C-alpha cells in the first residue's frame, strides 16, 4: 500500500519528528540562506552571512544524510510525509548560487524525488520573480 500517512501511530510519530525538525531546525537556516542569496539584490548581499547560513544548512542536511544511509527514503523503502516536507527544500537548495560540497546521499535522494512527476510539477517551480526582489 502506497500511503504517505501510515496507519501505525508509531510510524506516524517518526514522520512527525522529522516534520517538527524541519520546521524548527532546518527551515530557519534554509529561509535565511534563500533570503540572503536570492531575495536580497546582489549589491546588498553579504557574502559572509551567505556562507554562514550555507554552512549551517549543510550541517542540517548532514543529519538527513545520516538518516538516509542504506535506505532510499527517510523512513525506509517508501516515500513518507517526512520526505515531502524536507525534500521540498532541495529544489531551491540546488538552484541557489552557493557551493554545495559533499552530501552525496542528499543528492541521490534528490534524484529519487526528481524522478517523481508530482515533485517536478509541484516543487520544481520557478522562483525567478523572487530574485533580488526583497523590499527594504
C-alpha positions in Angstrom: 0.0 0.0 0.0 1.4 3.4 -1.0 0.3 5.8 1.7 2.0 8.9 2.9 0.4 8.9 6.4 1.0 5.5 7.9 -1.8 3.7 9.8 0.6 2.7 12.6 0.8 5.5 15.2 4.5 4.6 16.0 5.4 5.0 12.3 3.4 8.3 12.1 5.4 9.5 15.1 8.7 9.1 13.2 7.3 11.2 10.4 6.0 13.8 12.9 9.5 14.0 14.4 11.1 14.8 11.1 8.3 17.3 10.2 8.9 19.1 13.5 12.6 19.0 13.0 12.2 20.6 9.6 10.1 23.4 10.9 12.2 24.2 14.0 15.7 23.4 12.9 16.2 23.2 9.1 13.6 25.8 8.0 15.1 28.8 9.8 18.5 28.4 8.2 17.0 27.4 4.9 14.9 30.5 4.7 17.8 32.7 5.9 20.0 31.3 3.1 17.3 31.7 0.5 16.6 35.3 1.5 20.3 36.2 1.8 21.4 34.6 -1.5 18.3 35.0 -3.7 15.9 37.6 -2.4 18.3 40.4 -1.5 19.7 42.2 -4.5 23.3 41.3 -5.4 24.6 44.7 -4.4 23.2 44.4 -0.9 24.2 40.8 -0.3 26.7 39.9 2.5 28.9 37.1 1.4 29.9 36.1 4.9 26.2 35.9 6.0 25.5 33.7 3.0 28.5 31.4 3.7 27.5 31.1 7.4 23.9 30.2 6.5 25.0 27.7 3.9 27.4 26.1 6.4 24.6 25.8 9.0 22.2 24.4 6.4 24.8 21.9 5.2 25.2 20.7 8.8 21.4 20.1 9.0 21.4 18.2 5.7 24.2 16.1 7.0 21.8 14.9 9.7 19.3 14.0 7.0 22.1 12.3 5.0 22.9 10.0 8.0 19.2 9.1 8.3 19.3 8.1 4.6 22.2 5.8 5.0 21.3 2.4 3.5 17.7 3.4 2.6 16.2 5.3 -0.2 13.8 7.5 1.9 13.9 9.0 5.3 11.8 6.3 7.0 12.7 3.4 4.8 11.8 2.0 1.5 8.9 4.3 0.6 8.1 8.0 0.4 6.6 9.5 3.6 5.4 12.8 4.8 8.9 13.3 6.2 10.4 13.1 2.7 7.9 15.6 1.4 8.4 18.4 3.9 12.2 18.2 3.9 12.6 17.1 0.3 10.6 20.1 -0.9 13.6 22.3 0.2 16.0 20.6 -2.1 15.0 22.2 -5.4 15.7 25.7 -4.2 18.8 24.5 -2.4 20.3 23.1 -5.6 19.2 26.2 -7.5 20.8 28.7 -5.1 24.1 30.3 -6.1 26.1 28.7 -3.4 28.7 26.0 -3.0 27.4 22.6 -2.0 30.3 20.4 -1.1 29.7 16.7 -0.1 26.3 15.3 0.8 26.2 12.6 -2.0 23.4 10.9 -0.1 21.3 14.0 -0.2 22.0 14.4 -3.9 20.9 10.8 -4.5 17.7 11.3 -2.5 17.1 14.5 -4.5 17.5 12.5 -7.8 14.9 10.0 -6.5 12.5 12.8 -5.7 13.0 14.4 -9.1 12.0 11.1 -10.7 8.6 11.6 -9.2 6.2 13.5 -11.5 4.4 15.2 -8.6 7.7 16.6 -7.3 8.6 18.0 -10.7 5.1 19.6 -11.1 4.6 21.0 -7.6 8.1 21.6 -6.1 10.3 22.4 -9.1 8.6 25.7 -9.7 10.5 28.7 -10.9 11.3 31.4 -8.3 12.9 33.8 -10.8 10.4 36.6 -9.9 11.8 36.5 -6.3 15.5 37.0 -7.3 16.7 40.4 -6.0 13.1 41.3 -5.1 13.4 41.9 -1.4 11.8 45.1 -0.1 13.7 47.3 2.2 
